[in-house]
Amino acid sequence: MRGAHATRAVLLMVSSCSCGWAAAGPPVHAPEAPAEMALAELEPTAMPSGMAALCQRDPSFCAPVYDAPHDFLLSPETWQMLERVNDGVNHSITSTTDRKLYGKDEYWTIPTTAGDCEDYVLLKRQMLMKLGVEESSLLITVVHDENGDGHAVLTIPTRGGDIVLDNRRDEILHWWETGYSFVKRQSEFDPDQWVALGREKLQATDIASGPGLP
C-alpha cells in the first residue's frame, strides 16, 4: 500500500516517545480576541480535482463516516500526539511538486518519501486515524496562503477553535494564527462532500473552556 513505509516509520517515532506525553501539554488559557470567530461550514462546494481522482482510485477515502461529528478533546496526551505526528511527518517527507514526481499538476496520494502539501495532509490523517482519532475530526482543508496561493492543511475542530497541522511549520496553531484565508474543506458529516468555510460567533463559555494552545 502506498505510504505504508512512511506511516510505519513515523508511528515508530511516536511510539518510542510516548513515555513523556503525560509530562507536558498545552497551557490552559482563554484564546485571544480572534477566538470570538470560529470556522463554520457553509454551503456545499466542489471537491478539489485531485481529491476526486483519489477517491476514484480508492473509494475508501470518501467512504461515509458513521461516527457523529464532535470536537476533538485536547489534553496533554492528545496534544503531544498531534505534535509528534505533525513534526514526524514534516521531517520524514521531502517537499516537492506533483509535476516533478508524477508529471502532472495534481496527484493526491499518501507519500512514501516525498510529496506536496496535500500529500502531507493525507499521511497525517492516516496516521492519526491509526492512533484512534475519529475520521470526522480530521478534515482536509484548502486555504489561500499569505501570497494568495493555494495550499492544503489538516484542520481539527476543538471547543477552543479549529487547530491546524501544516507541513510548512512544526508548531500547531489556531486557524486565525496561520495568516491563511480558509476556503473549503471536507464536511464533518461526510468526507465525500466539501463545504465552503466562513465564520460564526463562539459562545463565551466555549471561548473560556478547555485547554488552550500556545
MDTraj code that builds the backbone (N, CA, C; nanometers):
import mdtraj as md
import numpy as np

residues = "MET ARG GLY ALA HIS ALA THR ARG ALA VAL LEU LEU MET VAL SER SER CYS SER CYS GLY TRP ALA ALA ALA GLY PRO PRO VAL HIS ALA PRO GLU ALA PRO ALA GLU MET ALA LEU ALA GLU LEU GLU PRO THR ALA MET PRO SER GLY MET ALA ALA LEU CYS GLN ARG ASP PRO SER PHE CYS ALA PRO VAL TYR ASP ALA PRO HIS ASP PHE LEU LEU SER PRO GLU THR TRP GLN MET LEU GLU ARG VAL ASN ASP GLY VAL ASN HIS SER ILE THR SER THR THR ASP ARG LYS LEU TYR GLY LYS ASP GLU TYR TRP THR ILE PRO THR THR ALA GLY ASP CYS GLU ASP TYR VAL LEU LEU LYS ARG GLN MET LEU MET LYS LEU GLY VAL GLU GLU SER SER LEU LEU ILE THR VAL VAL HIS ASP GLU ASN GLY ASP GLY HIS ALA VAL LEU THR ILE PRO THR ARG GLY GLY ASP ILE VAL LEU ASP ASN ARG ARG ASP GLU ILE LEU HIS TRP TRP GLU THR GLY TYR SER PHE VAL LYS ARG GLN SER GLU PHE ASP PRO ASP GLN TRP VAL ALA LEU GLY ARG GLU LYS LEU GLN ALA THR ASP ILE ALA SER GLY PRO GLY LEU PRO".split()
xyz = np.array([
    [0.0849, -0.1196, 0.0000],
    [0.0000, 0.0000, 0.0000],
    [0.0883, 0.1243, 0.0000],
    [0.0520, 0.2228, -0.0851],
    [0.1303, 0.3452, -0.0942],
    [0.1293, 0.4172, 0.0407],
    [0.2490, 0.4556, 0.0872],
    [0.2586, 0.5290, 0.2123],
    [0.2750, 0.4423, 0.3351],
    [0.2672, 0.3110, 0.3217],
    [0.2734, 0.2239, 0.4391],
    [0.4083, 0.2343, 0.5089],
    [0.5180, 0.2427, 0.4303],
    [0.6511, 0.2514, 0.4908],
    [0.6653, 0.3796, 0.5718],
    [0.6235, 0.4909, 0.5141],
    [0.6326, 0.6180, 0.5858],
    [0.5456, 0.6168, 0.7098],
    [0.4270, 0.5586, 0.6999],
    [0.3378, 0.5516, 0.8154],
    [0.4003, 0.4720, 0.9277],
    [0.4561, 0.3547, 0.8964],
    [0.5201, 0.2733, 0.9997],
    [0.6361, 0.3465, 1.0633],
    [0.7167, 0.4164, 0.9822],
    [0.8347, 0.4855, 1.0341],
    [0.7967, 0.5941, 1.1330],
    [0.6954, 0.6750, 1.0997],
    [0.6573, 0.7828, 1.1890],
    [0.5818, 0.7301, 1.3102],
    [0.5006, 0.6234, 1.2930],
    [0.4341, 0.5630, 1.4080],
    [0.5356, 0.5086, 1.5073],
    [0.6443, 0.4518, 1.4579],
    [0.7503, 0.4048, 1.5470],
    [0.8129, 0.5212, 1.6225],
    [0.8294, 0.6339, 1.5536],
    [0.8836, 0.7529, 1.6180],
    [0.7914, 0.8004, 1.7294],
    [0.6598, 0.8028, 1.7016],
    [0.5627, 0.8445, 1.8013],
    [0.5624, 0.7486, 1.9194],
    [0.5625, 0.6174, 1.8914],
    [0.5568, 0.5185, 1.9978],
    [0.6795, 0.5249, 2.0871],
    [0.7953, 0.5479, 2.0264],
    [0.9182, 0.5490, 2.1038],
    [0.9262, 0.6666, 2.1986],
    [0.8450, 0.7703, 2.1757],
    [0.8490, 0.8899, 2.2598],
    [0.7282, 0.9001, 2.3518],
    [0.6401, 0.8012, 2.3485],
    [0.5135, 0.8157, 2.4180],
    [0.5273, 0.8224, 2.5686],
    [0.6412, 0.7762, 2.6247],
    [0.6540, 0.7737, 2.7697],
    [0.6544, 0.9130, 2.8295],
    [0.6870, 1.0151, 2.7509],
    [0.6935, 1.1504, 2.8042],
    [0.5687, 1.2315, 2.7820],
    [0.4644, 1.1750, 2.7219],
    [0.3471, 1.2533, 2.6859],
    [0.2792, 1.3171, 2.8059],
    [0.2706, 1.2440, 2.9161],
    [0.1951, 1.2947, 3.0298],
    [0.2669, 1.4074, 3.1025],
    [0.3915, 1.4320, 3.0691],
    [0.4696, 1.5314, 3.1416],
    [0.4477, 1.6722, 3.0910],
    [0.3867, 1.6883, 2.9756],
    [0.3710, 1.8213, 2.9190],
    [0.2408, 1.8288, 2.8433],
    [0.2016, 1.9510, 2.8120],
    [0.0793, 1.9695, 2.7356],
    [0.0567, 2.1153, 2.7079],
    [-0.0488, 2.1474, 2.6365],
    [-0.0771, 2.2864, 2.6053],
    [-0.1167, 2.3621, 2.7305],
    [-0.0711, 2.4853, 2.7481],
    [-0.1121, 2.5625, 2.8649],
    [-0.2613, 2.5932, 2.8581],
    [-0.3262, 2.6036, 2.9721],
    [-0.4676, 2.6347, 2.9766],
    [-0.4841, 2.7858, 2.9811],
    [-0.5506, 2.8415, 2.8810],
    [-0.5781, 2.9850, 2.8796],
    [-0.6932, 3.0117, 2.7852],
    [-0.7589, 3.1242, 2.8020],
    [-0.8622, 3.1651, 2.7083],
    [-0.7949, 3.2241, 2.5862],
    [-0.8350, 3.1852, 2.4648],
    [-0.7752, 3.2412, 2.3452],
    [-0.7925, 3.3912, 2.3386],
    [-0.7097, 3.4558, 2.2568],
    [-0.7152, 3.5997, 2.2404],
    [-0.8390, 3.6399, 2.1607],
    [-0.8531, 3.7687, 2.1341],
    [-0.9742, 3.8235, 2.0725],
    [-1.0178, 3.7526, 1.9445],
    [-0.9238, 3.7114, 1.8542],
    [-0.9713, 3.6469, 1.7309],
    [-1.0529, 3.5213, 1.7545],
    [-1.0434, 3.4606, 1.8737],
    [-1.1190, 3.3384, 1.9022],
    [-1.2681, 3.3644, 1.9106],
    [-1.3094, 3.4917, 1.9055],
    [-1.4521, 3.5208, 1.9036],
    [-1.5161, 3.4734, 1.7737],
    [-1.4324, 3.4393, 1.6754],
    [-1.4840, 3.3896, 1.5494],
    [-1.4357, 3.2472, 1.5284],
    [-1.5267, 3.1568, 1.4950],
    [-1.4910, 3.0176, 1.4697],
    [-1.5192, 2.9840, 1.3242],
    [-1.4425, 2.8901, 1.2697],
    [-1.4714, 2.8433, 1.1358],
    [-1.6077, 2.7749, 1.1329],
    [-1.6864, 2.8065, 1.0329],
    [-1.8183, 2.7460, 1.0183],
    [-1.8307, 2.6858, 0.8799],
    [-1.8916, 2.5666, 0.8730],
    [-1.9176, 2.5040, 0.7452],
    [-2.0433, 2.5647, 0.6844],
    [-2.0333, 2.6131, 0.5611],
    [-2.1425, 2.6823, 0.4953],
    [-2.2031, 2.5958, 0.3850],
    [-2.2219, 2.6527, 0.2667],
    [-2.2885, 2.5808, 0.1589],
    [-2.1965, 2.4774, 0.0956],
    [-2.2539, 2.3732, 0.0336],
    [-2.1725, 2.2740, -0.0381],
    [-2.0910, 2.3399, -0.1495],
    [-1.9747, 2.2839, -0.1771],
    [-1.8903, 2.3355, -0.2838],
    [-1.8182, 2.2188, -0.3500],
    [-1.7459, 2.2475, -0.4563],
    [-1.6826, 2.1417, -0.5347],
    [-1.5630, 2.0803, -0.4616],
    [-1.5530, 1.9506, -0.4702],
    [-1.4352, 1.8791, -0.4212],
    [-1.3163, 1.9127, -0.5107],
    [-1.1953, 1.9309, -0.4539],
    [-1.0778, 1.9517, -0.5389],
    [-1.0585, 1.8362, -0.6368],
    [-1.0125, 1.8672, -0.7556],
    [-0.9992, 1.7650, -0.8600],
    [-0.9043, 1.6532, -0.8181],
    [-0.7969, 1.6877, -0.7460],
    [-0.7032, 1.5856, -0.7016],
    [-0.7658, 1.4891, -0.6035],
    [-0.8539, 1.5394, -0.5155],
    [-0.9238, 1.4535, -0.4208],
    [-1.0251, 1.3657, -0.4926],
    [-1.0955, 1.4222, -0.5917],
    [-1.1923, 1.3440, -0.6676],
    [-1.1239, 1.2280, -0.7390],
    [-1.0060, 1.2532, -0.7968],
    [-0.9323, 1.1472, -0.8646],
    [-0.8844, 1.0416, -0.7657],
    [-0.8421, 1.0849, -0.6461],
    [-0.8001, 0.9904, -0.5425],
    [-0.9156, 0.9001, -0.5021],
    [-1.0334, 0.9578, -0.4868],
    [-1.1498, 0.8777, -0.4474],
    [-1.1910, 0.7793, -0.5562],
    [-1.1665, 0.8150, -0.6813],
    [-1.1936, 0.7206, -0.7891],
    [-1.0956, 0.6038, -0.7840],
    [-0.9694, 0.6312, -0.7506],
    [-0.8698, 0.5244, -0.7413],
    [-0.8925, 0.4387, -0.6173],
    [-0.9321, 0.5030, -0.5065],
    [-0.9508, 0.4324, -0.3801],
    [-1.0731, 0.4920, -0.3094],
    [-1.1920, 0.4342, -0.3289],
    [-1.3154, 0.4896, -0.2717],
    [-1.3151, 0.4987, -0.1200],
    [-1.2243, 0.4304, -0.0515],
    [-1.2230, 0.4364, 0.0947],
    [-1.1962, 0.5775, 0.1465],
    [-1.1302, 0.6592, 0.0654],
    [-1.1019, 0.7959, 0.1089],
    [-1.2289, 0.8804, 0.1169],
    [-1.3332, 0.8394, 0.0502],
    [-1.4591, 0.9149, 0.0508],
    [-1.5744, 0.8322, 0.1041],
    [-1.5439, 0.7244, 0.1738],
    [-1.6491, 0.6391, 0.2293],
    [-1.7229, 0.7134, 0.3400],
    [-1.8513, 0.6835, 0.3610],
    [-1.9285, 0.7512, 0.4659],
    [-1.8658, 0.7331, 0.6035],
    [-1.8806, 0.8344, 0.6865],
    [-1.8339, 0.8297, 0.8245],
    [-1.9538, 0.8025, 0.9132],
    [-1.9469, 0.7004, 0.9966],
    [-2.0626, 0.6602, 1.0757],
    [-2.0596, 0.7154, 1.2178],
    [-1.9465, 0.7728, 1.2597],
    [-1.9447, 0.8360, 1.3910],
    [-1.9927, 0.9803, 1.3776],
    [-2.0683, 1.0271, 1.4757],
    [-2.1194, 1.1637, 1.4722],
    [-2.0053, 1.2625, 1.4908],
    [-2.0062, 1.3737, 1.4160],
    [-1.9011, 1.4749, 1.4343],
    [-1.8974, 1.5249, 1.5786],
    [-1.7782, 1.5491, 1.6277],
    [-1.7626, 1.6012, 1.7629],
    [-1.6315, 1.6768, 1.7707],
    [-1.6211, 1.7641, 1.8689],
    [-1.4972, 1.8388, 1.8873],
    [-1.3910, 1.7488, 1.9482],
    [-1.2725, 1.7531, 1.8897],
    [-1.1593, 1.6752, 1.9396],
    [-1.1221, 1.7234, 2.0797],
    [-1.1026, 1.6313, 2.1728],
    [-1.0704, 1.6655, 2.3106],
    [-0.9206, 1.6852, 2.3268],
    [-0.8809, 1.8082, 2.3561],
    [-0.7402, 1.8368, 2.3804],
    [-0.7046, 1.8035, 2.5246],
    [-0.5934, 1.7336, 2.5414],
    [-0.5389, 1.7008, 2.6718],
    [-0.3872, 1.6995, 2.6551],
    [-0.3110, 1.6953, 2.7631],
    [-0.1656, 1.6847, 2.7458],
    [-0.1252, 1.5673, 2.6571],
    [-0.1943, 1.4544, 2.6712],
    [-0.1584, 1.3365, 2.5922],
    [-0.1923, 1.3548, 2.4444],
    [-0.3141, 1.4016, 2.4160],
    [-0.3522, 1.4155, 2.2752],
    [-0.2751, 1.5290, 2.2088],
    [-0.2452, 1.6338, 2.2846],
    [-0.1660, 1.7446, 2.2297],
    [-0.0275, 1.6955, 2.1874],
    [0.0371, 1.6184, 2.2737],
    [0.1688, 1.5640, 2.2415],
    [0.1614, 1.4696, 2.1215],
    [0.0540, 1.3912, 2.1123],
    [0.0366, 1.3023, 1.9977],
    [0.0302, 1.3833, 1.8678],
    [-0.0494, 1.4899, 1.8668],
    [-0.0603, 1.5726, 1.7473],
    [0.0738, 1.6348, 1.7112],
    [0.1454, 1.6852, 1.8105],
    [0.2758, 1.7466, 1.7848],
    [0.3731, 1.6467, 1.7236],
    [0.3756, 1.5267, 1.7776],
    [0.4727, 1.4284, 1.7299],
    [0.4389, 1.3799, 1.5895],
    [0.3116, 1.3635, 1.5597],
    [0.2738, 1.3238, 1.4243],
    [0.3043, 1.4359, 1.3264],
    [0.2664, 1.5585, 1.3606],
    [0.2915, 1.6717, 1.2716],
    [0.4404, 1.6876, 1.2452],
    [0.5201, 1.6856, 1.3510],
    [0.6652, 1.7007, 1.3375],
    [0.7259, 1.5820, 1.2640],
    [0.6809, 1.4606, 1.2986],
    [0.7381, 1.3411, 1.2371],
    [0.7158, 1.3358, 1.0878],
    [0.5925, 1.3666, 1.0432],
    [0.5641, 1.3659, 0.9001],
    [0.6382, 1.4785, 0.8299],
    [0.6393, 1.5968, 0.8911],
    [0.7081, 1.7101, 0.8285],
    [0.8552, 1.6815, 0.8018],
    [0.9171, 1.6028, 0.8897],
    [1.0602, 1.5782, 0.8762],
    [1.0942, 1.4453, 0.8094],
    [0.9932, 1.3627, 0.7799],
    [1.0210, 1.2355, 0.7120],
    [0.9871, 1.2403, 0.5628],
    [0.9124, 1.3433, 0.5213],
    [0.8725, 1.3583, 0.3819],
    [0.9397, 1.4820, 0.3228],
    [0.9986, 1.4669, 0.2052],
    [1.0619, 1.5785, 0.1353],
    [0.9576, 1.6522, 0.0520],
    [0.9560, 1.7838, 0.0658],
    [0.8589, 1.8643, -0.0080],
    [0.8997, 1.8791, -0.1545],
    [0.8079, 1.8459, -0.2431],
    [0.8323, 1.8615, -0.3859],
    [0.6974, 1.8796, -0.4549],
    [0.6966, 1.8848, -0.5866],
    [0.5722, 1.9080, -0.6610],
    [0.5240, 1.7802, -0.7283],
    [0.3945, 1.7757, -0.7552],
    [0.3388, 1.6634, -0.8301],
    [0.3968, 1.6571, -0.9709],
    [0.4255, 1.7727, -1.0276],
    [0.4829, 1.7755, -1.1619],
    [0.6165, 1.7023, -1.1651],
    [0.7008, 1.7236, -1.0628],
    [0.8308, 1.6566, -1.0576],
    [0.8160, 1.5076, -1.0285],
    [0.7207, 1.4722, -0.9443],
    [0.7055, 1.3324, -0.9040],
    [0.6288, 1.2492, -1.0063],
    [0.5191, 1.3060, -1.0574],
    [0.4265, 1.2265, -1.1380],
    [0.4029, 1.2816, -1.2784],
    [0.4639, 1.3972, -1.3074],
    [0.4477, 1.4546, -1.4403],
    [0.3116, 1.5161, -1.4643],
    [0.2389, 1.5508, -1.3551],
    [0.1085, 1.6159, -1.3681],
    [0.0942, 1.7184, -1.2570],
    [0.0023, 1.8131, -1.2771],
    [-0.0104, 1.9231, -1.1817],
    [-0.0751, 1.8808, -1.0509],
    [-0.1685, 1.7859, -1.0567],
    [-0.2387, 1.7429, -0.9353],
    [-0.2429, 1.5914, -0.9286],
    [-0.1839, 1.5357, -0.8220],
    [-0.1940, 1.3918, -0.7972],
    [-0.1874, 1.3714, -0.6467],
    [-0.3050, 1.3551, -0.5848],
    [-0.3117, 1.3387, -0.4405],
    [-0.2880, 1.1924, -0.4053],
    [-0.1998, 1.1699, -0.3075],
    [-0.1713, 1.0337, -0.2648],
    [-0.1014, 1.0375, -0.1295],
    [-0.0983, 0.9248, -0.0594],
    [-0.0213, 0.9145, 0.0642],
    [0.1246, 0.8943, 0.0252],
    [0.2130, 0.9832, 0.0673],
    [0.3519, 0.9783, 0.0204],
    [0.4336, 0.8707, 0.0914],
    [0.5424, 0.8322, 0.0256],
    [0.6389, 0.7408, 0.0867],
    [0.7631, 0.8164, 0.1340],
    [0.8212, 0.8962, 0.0460],
    [0.9406, 0.9733, 0.0825],
    [0.9289, 1.1202, 0.0449],
    [0.8398, 1.1548, -0.0502],
    [0.8284, 1.2927, -0.0974],
    [0.6848, 1.3200, -0.1387],
    [0.6474, 1.4489, -0.1355],
    [0.5131, 1.4858, -0.1761],
    [0.4914, 1.6347, -0.1610],
    [0.3715, 1.6807, -0.1999],
    [0.3391, 1.8215, -0.1799],
    [0.2404, 1.8351, -0.0648],
    [0.1840, 1.9535, -0.0462],
    [0.1117, 1.9841, 0.0769],
    [-0.0032, 1.8884, 0.1066],
    [-0.0832, 1.8547, 0.0035],
    [-0.1969, 1.7668, 0.0314],
    [-0.1518, 1.6243, 0.0648],
    [-0.0351, 1.5840, 0.0160],
    [0.0165, 1.4509, 0.0493],
    [0.0561, 1.4431, 0.1964],
    [0.1174, 1.5511, 0.2483],
    [0.1460, 1.5580, 0.3915],
    [0.0164, 1.5432, 0.4719],
    [-0.0882, 1.6130, 0.4280],
    [-0.2162, 1.6082, 0.4973],
    [-0.2706, 1.4658, 0.4999],
    [-0.2657, 1.3978, 0.3867],
    [-0.3196, 1.2627, 0.3786],
    [-0.2451, 1.1661, 0.4695],
    [-0.1126, 1.1813, 0.4789],
    [-0.0349, 1.0930, 0.5653],
    [-0.0652, 1.1207, 0.7126],
    [-0.0722, 1.2482, 0.7509],
    [-0.1056, 1.2814, 0.8900],
    [-0.2447, 1.2291, 0.9261],
    [-0.3390, 1.2455, 0.8352],
    [-0.4752, 1.1965, 0.8573],
    [-0.4741, 1.0454, 0.8779],
    [-0.4035, 0.9726, 0.7920],
    [-0.3968, 0.8275, 0.8036],
    [-0.3345, 0.7852, 0.9363],
    [-0.2258, 0.8507, 0.9747],
    [-0.1567, 0.8144, 1.0985],
    [-0.2430, 0.8407, 1.2213],
    [-0.3082, 0.9566, 1.2245],
    [-0.3893, 0.9899, 1.3407],
    [-0.5098, 0.8975, 1.3515],
    [-0.5651, 0.8552, 1.2389],
    [-0.6728, 0.7570, 1.2435],
    [-0.6221, 0.6253, 1.3020],
    [-0.5002, 0.5842, 1.2650],
    [-0.4424, 0.4619, 1.3207],
    [-0.4197, 0.4742, 1.4710],
    [-0.4004, 0.5985, 1.5183],
    [-0.3787, 0.6234, 1.6609],
    [-0.5098, 0.6462, 1.7356],
    [-0.6233, 0.6311, 1.6663],
    [-0.7516, 0.6343, 1.7338],
    [-0.8319, 0.7614, 1.7196],
    [-0.7836, 0.8598, 1.6433],
    [-0.8599, 0.9831, 1.6243],
    [-0.9726, 0.9568, 1.5242],
    [-1.0917, 1.0065, 1.5550],
    [-1.2061, 0.9851, 1.4676],
    [-1.1864, 1.0570, 1.3344],
    [-1.2272, 0.9913, 1.2267],
    [-1.2116, 1.0490, 1.0936],
    [-1.2839, 1.1825, 1.0810],
    [-1.3979, 1.1985, 1.1478],
    [-1.4749, 1.3221, 1.1372],
    [-1.4035, 1.4405, 1.2020],
    [-1.2962, 1.4145, 1.2780],
    [-1.2177, 1.5226, 1.3385],
    [-1.0980, 1.5630, 1.2527],
    [-1.0732, 1.4917, 1.1431],
    [-0.9533, 1.5126, 1.0621],
    [-0.9961, 1.5591, 0.9232],
    [-0.9970, 1.6887, 0.9013],
    [-1.0596, 1.7465, 0.7828],
    [-0.9562, 1.8074, 0.6878],
    [-0.9480, 1.7503, 0.5689],
    [-0.8609, 1.8044, 0.4650],
    [-0.9157, 1.9407, 0.4251],
    [-0.8308, 2.0429, 0.4243],
    [-0.8764, 2.1814, 0.4114],
    [-0.7927, 2.2570, 0.3093],
    [-0.8599, 2.3341, 0.2254],
    [-0.7932, 2.4180, 0.1252],
    [-0.7930, 2.5627, 0.1744],
    [-0.6774, 2.6270, 0.1657],
    [-0.6624, 2.7666, 0.2083],
    [-0.5902, 2.8454, 0.0999],
    [-0.5918, 2.9771, 0.1152],
    [-0.5023, 3.0646, 0.0416],
    [-0.3977, 3.1157, 0.1396],
    [-0.2710, 3.1041, 0.1031],
    [-0.1654, 3.1481, 0.1938],
    [-0.1483, 3.2997, 0.1882],
    [-0.0434, 3.3485, 0.2534],
    [-0.0210, 3.4925, 0.2629],
    [-0.0021, 3.5573, 0.1268],
    [0.0399, 3.4785, 0.0284],
    [0.0610, 3.5309, -0.1068],
    [-0.0580, 3.5066, -0.1991],
    [-0.1649, 3.4499, -0.1436],
    [-0.2823, 3.4213, -0.2237],
    [-0.2750, 3.2906, -0.3001],
    [-0.1723, 3.2108, -0.2756],
    [-0.1568, 3.0832, -0.3443],
    [-0.2334, 2.9730, -0.2726],
    [-0.2796, 2.8719, -0.3492],
    [-0.3499, 2.7598, -0.2903],
    [-0.2585, 2.6722, -0.2064],
    [-0.3118, 2.6196, -0.0970],
    [-0.2340, 2.5367, -0.0051],
    [-0.3323, 2.4445, 0.0662],
    [-0.2845, 2.3299, 0.1140],
    [-0.3687, 2.2351, 0.1866],
    [-0.3127, 2.2116, 0.3265],
    [-0.4024, 2.2056, 0.4246],
    [-0.3654, 2.1783, 0.5637],
    [-0.4684, 2.0814, 0.6219],
    [-0.4388, 2.0314, 0.7411],
    [-0.5329, 1.9467, 0.8142],
    [-0.5910, 2.0289, 0.9285],
    [-0.7237, 2.0446, 0.9325],
    [-0.7864, 2.1150, 1.0440],
    [-0.8564, 2.0152, 1.1350],
    [-0.8540, 2.0473, 1.2656],
    [-0.9163, 1.9643, 1.3678],
    [-1.0027, 2.0552, 1.4546],
    [-1.1361, 2.0403, 1.4499],
    [-1.2225, 2.1232, 1.5345],
    [-1.2063, 2.0871, 1.6822],
    [-1.1937, 2.1900, 1.7683],
    [-1.1914, 2.1722, 1.9135],
    [-1.2837, 2.2775, 1.9741],
    [-1.3140, 2.2640, 2.1009],
    [-1.4037, 2.3604, 2.1658],
    [-1.3419, 2.4994, 2.1689],
    [-1.2111, 2.5083, 2.1685],
    [-1.1448, 2.6375, 2.1709],
    [-1.1152, 2.6932, 2.0334],
    [-1.1676, 2.6308, 1.9303],
    [-1.1419, 2.6762, 1.7940],
    [-1.0657, 2.5710, 1.7145],
    [-1.0771, 2.5772, 1.5831],
    [-1.0095, 2.4802, 1.4967],
    [-0.8583, 2.4997, 1.5019],
    [-0.7863, 2.3875, 1.5112],
    [-0.6405, 2.3921, 1.5081],
    [-0.5917, 2.3356, 1.3748],
    [-0.4678, 2.3710, 1.3397],
    [-0.4164, 2.3446, 1.2051],
    [-0.2830, 2.2722, 1.2127],
    [-0.2737, 2.1590, 1.1396],
    [-0.1474, 2.0883, 1.1199],
    [-0.1011, 2.1194, 0.9779],
    [0.0217, 2.1695, 0.9653],
    [0.0695, 2.2298, 0.8409],
    [0.2101, 2.1794, 0.8120],
    [0.2378, 2.1436, 0.6868],
    [0.3732, 2.0972, 0.6539],
    [0.4745, 2.2106, 0.6494],
    [0.4294, 2.3351, 0.6528],
    [0.5213, 2.4491, 0.6472],
    [0.5755, 2.4889, 0.7832],
    [0.5192, 2.4312, 0.8896],
    [0.5670, 2.4615, 1.0250],
    [0.5373, 2.3429, 1.1151],
    [0.6234, 2.3245, 1.2145],
    [0.6010, 2.2169, 1.3107],
    [0.5047, 2.2592, 1.4206],
    [0.4950, 2.3885, 1.4468],
    [0.4062, 2.4378, 1.5514],
    [0.2605, 2.4232, 1.5078],
    [0.1779, 2.3740, 1.5977],
    [0.0350, 2.3628, 1.5719],
    [-0.0323, 2.4912, 1.6189],
    [-0.1114, 2.5521, 1.5309],
    [-0.1701, 2.6826, 1.5593],
    [-0.3220, 2.6778, 1.5490],
    [-0.3870, 2.7762, 1.6145],
    [-0.5265, 2.8021, 1.5826],
    [-0.5340, 2.8527, 1.4390],
    [-0.6505, 2.8342, 1.3767],
    [-0.6642, 2.8744, 1.2366],
    [-0.6354, 3.0224, 1.2163],
    [-0.6730, 3.1077, 1.3122],
    [-0.6564, 3.2523, 1.2930],
    [-0.5114, 3.2965, 1.3110],
    [-0.4255, 3.2086, 1.3644],
    [-0.2845, 3.2429, 1.3825],
    [-0.2001, 3.2119, 1.2594],
    [-0.2562, 3.1450, 1.1602],
    [-0.1774, 3.0977, 1.0463],
    [-0.1501, 3.2048, 0.9418],
    [-0.2342, 3.3068, 0.9345],
    [-0.2224, 3.4048, 0.8278],
    [-0.2870, 3.3598, 0.6980],
    [-0.3578, 3.2468, 0.7002],
    [-0.4226, 3.1928, 0.5802],
    [-0.5684, 3.2382, 0.5712],
    [-0.6211, 3.2376, 0.4496],
    [-0.7643, 3.2534, 0.4265],
    [-0.8219, 3.1143, 0.4013],
    [-0.9216, 3.0753, 0.4796],
    [-0.9754, 2.9402, 0.4728],
    [-1.0892, 2.9356, 0.3718],
    [-1.0760, 2.8454, 0.2739],
    [-1.1637, 2.8434, 0.1578],
    [-1.2693, 2.7337, 0.1679],
    [-1.2264, 2.6086, 0.1837],
    [-1.3211, 2.4974, 0.1881],
    [-1.2524, 2.3755, 0.2487],
    [-1.3355, 2.2780, 0.2883],
    [-1.2818, 2.1543, 0.3443],
    [-1.3862, 2.0437, 0.3350],
    [-1.3397, 1.9234, 0.3689],
    [-1.4319, 1.8111, 0.3803],
    [-1.5372, 1.8415, 0.4865],
    [-1.6589, 1.7979, 0.4624],
    [-1.7623, 1.8122, 0.5636],
    [-1.7335, 1.7188, 0.6811],
    [-1.7641, 1.7651, 0.8006],
    [-1.7525, 1.6798, 0.9188],
    [-1.8475, 1.5603, 0.9095],
    [-1.9541, 1.5727, 0.8332],
    [-2.0567, 1.4692, 0.8274],
    [-2.0319, 1.3661, 0.7181],
    [-1.9518, 1.4036, 0.6156],
    [-1.9344, 1.3139, 0.5016],
    [-1.8079, 1.3540, 0.4258],
    [-1.7030, 1.2699, 0.4270],
    [-1.5782, 1.3058, 0.3583],
    [-1.5919, 1.3139, 0.2076],
    [-1.7038, 1.2665, 0.1533],
    [-1.7275, 1.2750, 0.0102],
    [-1.7870, 1.4102, -0.0300],
    [-1.8240, 1.4897, 0.0697],
    [-1.8815, 1.6213, 0.0451],
    [-1.7876, 1.7302, 0.0953],
    [-1.7818, 1.8396, 0.0204],
    [-1.6984, 1.9527, 0.0600],
    [-1.7868, 2.0743, 0.0822],
    [-1.7455, 2.1587, 0.1768],
    [-1.8237, 2.2768, 0.2122],
    [-1.7341, 2.4001, 0.2142],
    [-1.7934, 2.5141, 0.1750],
    [-1.7235, 2.6411, 0.1874],
    [-1.7103, 2.6757, 0.3355],
    [-1.6086, 2.7547, 0.3691],
    [-1.5832, 2.7906, 0.5081],
    [-1.6121, 2.9381, 0.5320],
    [-1.6716, 2.9672, 0.6480],
    [-1.6963, 3.1036, 0.6905],
    [-1.6659, 3.1145, 0.8382],
    [-1.7314, 3.2091, 0.9045],
    [-1.7063, 3.2316, 1.0466],
    [-1.8383, 3.2451, 1.1189],
    [-1.8344, 3.2103, 1.2474],
    [-1.9510, 3.2313, 1.3318],
    [-1.9032, 3.2614, 1.4722],
    [-1.9880, 3.3302, 1.5480],
    [-1.9520, 3.3661, 1.6845],
    [-1.9500, 3.2421, 1.7742],
    [-1.8435, 3.2336, 1.8556],
    [-1.8403, 3.1324, 1.9601],
    [-1.9111, 3.1847, 2.0839],
    [-1.9729, 3.0948, 2.1604],
    [-2.0289, 3.1335, 2.2883],
    [-1.9160, 3.1619, 2.3865],
    [-1.9401, 3.2509, 2.4799],
    [-1.8369, 3.2863, 2.5778],
    [-1.7898, 3.1650, 2.6556],
    [-1.8818, 3.0714, 2.6839],
    [-1.8434, 2.9513, 2.7585],
    [-1.7479, 2.8647, 2.6783],
    [-1.7635, 2.8645, 2.5443],
    [-1.6733, 2.7867, 2.4604],
    [-1.5360, 2.8512, 2.4538],
    [-1.5324, 2.9838, 2.4480],
    [-1.4056, 3.0542, 2.4385],
    [-1.3202, 3.0287, 2.5610],
    [-1.3839, 3.0208, 2.6769],
    [-1.3081, 3.0111, 2.8014],
    [-1.2815, 2.8686, 2.8448],
    [-1.3380, 2.7686, 2.7776],
    [-1.3264, 2.6321, 2.8280],
    [-1.2245, 2.5512, 2.7517],
    [-1.1720, 2.4485, 2.8173],
    [-1.0825, 2.3549, 2.7518],
    [-0.9402, 2.4045, 2.7474],
    [-0.8444, 2.3127, 2.7221],
    [-0.7045, 2.3523, 2.7131],
    [-0.6851, 2.4494, 2.5979],
    [-0.6025, 2.5506, 2.6172],
    [-0.5684, 2.6419, 2.5099],
    [-0.4489, 2.5908, 2.4335],
    [-0.4034, 2.6675, 2.3396],
    [-0.2852, 2.6338, 2.2602],
    [-0.1819, 2.7422, 2.2782],
    [-0.0548, 2.7089, 2.2567],
    [0.0480, 2.8124, 2.2670],
    [0.0200, 2.9255, 2.1700],
])
top = md.Topology()
chain = top.add_chain()
for i, resn in enumerate(residues, 1):
    res = top.add_residue(resn, chain, resSeq=i)
    for name in ("N", "CA", "C"):
        top.add_atom(name, md.element.get_by_symbol(name[0]), res)
traj = md.Trajectory(xyz[None], top)
